[in-house]
Structure formats: C-alpha cells, structure tokens
Amino acid sequence: MALYALALVALFRRRSATASPLNRRRGNHGKGDTLMIGKLRAFGAFWYDFIVGDDWLVALGVLLALAITYAASRITDAPVWWIVVAAVAILLPHSVFRATRHRR
C-alpha cells in the first residue's frame, strides 16, 4: 500500500513539474493528459466489466450479501460466513436459468 502511495506521489510531482503554469491556468492540456484520461477510463471499464459482467443482479446480490454479512458480524459473535455461501448458492442457479431462458 505504501509503495502504491509513493508511486502516486511521484507521478503527481512529475506531472506538476513538467506542466507550465500558463498551460494549467488556461486549461490547455498536453498529450499526456489525454493519455492518462484514456488509461483511467480503460481501467474503470475493466473493473466494471469484471465485477458487473453480464448479470448486474448477481453483482448486486453478492454486494448485498457481503453487506449483510458485515452487519451481522458486528452485531453477533456467531459465525456468519455462511450468508455469502447461501447467497451464491441461490444466485448462481438463478443466473444460469436466466441466461439459458433467453437463448431458447
């Protein structure tokens, strides 16, 4: 984590040192800014596709199961790991059924 933070600080310092104050004031962005925005957009698109994928209901169900598991772990001392397992056991067949139903 610390290495990641140091890399971000180094990137920010390098970018701010090379940009002239005149360009920053007028809003003129160089080629590097466009490249950075493209990389950030591609990074966000990858994670959206990886997490949400084809079925956003499964992603929402897993997120809800994780939130319920977290809340239950704060309230009680009983093991609550089974909540996520039960959610996946319910969501997976439902997702497969929905995917095959549309192909018939």
Secondary structure by P-SEA (a helix, b strand, c coil): caaaaaaaaaaaaaaaaaccaaaaaaccccaaaaaaaaaaaaaaaaaaaaaccccaaaaaaaaaaaaaaaaaaacccccccaaaaaaaaaaaaaaaaaaaaaac
